[in-house]
Amino acid sequence: MDSLKTYEVLKSVLVFLVVILLLHWIWTRRKIYNFGLRFPIVFGFPIIGSLHKLKNVDNLMTAFGEILNACKSHTVCFWWGLFPVILTADPDIALNVFRSQELLNKAKILYYPVRHVFKGGLIASPATEWVHNRKMINPSFTNKVLVSFFPIFNKAKDDLIERYSVLVDNKEHKILKSLQTLSLGITVETTMGKVMYRGEQVSKGLAPLYSFVMNILSAKILMSFLKLGFILELYPKFRKKREQIYQFVNELIQAKLKRGINTSNNNSNTETSDLNNIASNSAIPSIRKEPKIFIDQAIKLYQNQQFTWNDIISESITIVSASFETSANAVYSTLVMLAMHPEEQQRLFEEILDVFPEKDFYVDFDQLNQLPYLELVINETLRLAPSVPLIGRHVMKDTQIGEHVFPKDSQILISIFHLHRRTDIWGLNADKFDPERFSIENFEEKQKNAYIPFSKGLRNCIGWRYALYTIKVLLCGLIRNYKFETDFKFEDLKYTSNVSLKYILEPELRLSRRSEDIIK
């Protein structure tokens, strides 16, 4: 009997302690609950929150859209696993968040896994680390340096035109992977000094590694909502491929250190170490007017003790991973939009033909200003299919944003994808492709504030100009030389977020050569 009484007492004490701890936990989060009451709330279940609304990994953007529509609001509060989240497609809130000195830290639920996988880097680093590293890296992204990359952009353009010639067979083809491979080659050469090759590329072996790691990273982010992301670290294939990327970057840096930093104008790059013994044809050396590519700058910072060795590795991996997939996706999305809208494609072709009458041509920086419709087409594509559809911030302390005080430890997710499609901002045809909405006559102030494909404010994308230059040069070559068609319907396009934008079903494109002297 005594033992039974003791058991009952212990059980009662345990229940009491659990209740007390639960009440204390709720009390410490009272500001979050009070704040949530100011917005429509999506109720969920204990522990998992509203994760039941996410049916699978490919459902993220659809789920967010359904949440916003169900609440009939552009800002909602919900629990995503163990994290309180403010989801917004409000341009005023977004701009205030971007401009706030207090909100430079990225949302943990999205970016902690990114930081863990890349061992740091600008995308996910804490504000204190980001401020220092961004300042150190900025000189590698000045316009002077970016313009010096145009020979590399043009070399890639010519390579792409050549390799797509085999696709002119009246059949539809998937071309996204080839664009990602080429884009990765451009990025590796312009940031790491690794020469691209015509035909076989250094990126041919590297691209699948990056794609695999990025896919696993997406799953890791979702599992991190329940603090279960560590499980994927037990996946041997993931660890192996991530280590291969580290090894590749490390070998490039070590080779660069052994040769010494190139401090004079030198048009040749003799780096010949390839990933996975990739066979290659004769090397076409990089041509740069300005040697301050990222890796040169990073090594110099390391030698001056302004960068750690981990800074070089993490920033190298981050810059390459952030740029190759987003640039390739933007080019591909533009081609898809144009294939679905032949009149707009024809108009763009005529503009490019006027500037570049010959099929073999070199795109100079100054010539980009002669292609205003190309600018409209890219802007409209990035509105409908932003390369990064979702970004977030972590509230480190109670912070005034407009008329609201965002409570400490809340997460703010800004859905660029849904902000770009608001009918009250972009018109009733917001879900349609219409480049003219970005013309001088039609692009109003409210649209300018709601258009953020590269984020805005203090922590905007460091490589936004780099991306646009790459996209424009590649599109000039492709549209001048090929006509793109597809049987895929615009209304059937479905997207999700895989860190960058992802097509759930990739539209296939059919290519035909442009006539030499007849505009069809």
Secondary structure, DSSP 8 states (H G I E B T S, - for coil): -HHHHHHHHHHHHHHHHHHHHHHHHHHHTHHHHHHHTTS-EE--BTTTBTGGG--SGGGHHHHHHHHHHHHTSSEEEEEETTEEEEEE--HHHHHHHHH-TT--SB-HHHHHHHHHHHTS-TTT--HHHHHHHHHHHGGGGSHHHHHTTHHHHHHHHHHHHHHHGGG-SSSEE--HHHHHHHHHHHHHHHHH----BSSS-THHHHHHHHHHHHHHHHHHHHHHTTT-GGGGGG-HHHHHHHHHHHHHHHHHHHHHHHH----S----------GGG----SB-----S----HHHHHHHHHHTTSS-HHHHHHHHHHHHHHHHHHHHHHHHHHHHHHHH-HHHHHHHHHHHHHH--SSS----GGGGGG-HHHHHHHHHHHHHS-SS-EEEEE--S-EEETTEEE-TT-EEEEEHHHHTT-HHHH-TTTTS--GGGGSTTT--HHHHHT--TT--GGG--TTHHHHHHHHHHHHHHHHHHEEEE--S-GGG--EEESSSEEESS---EEEEE--SS---
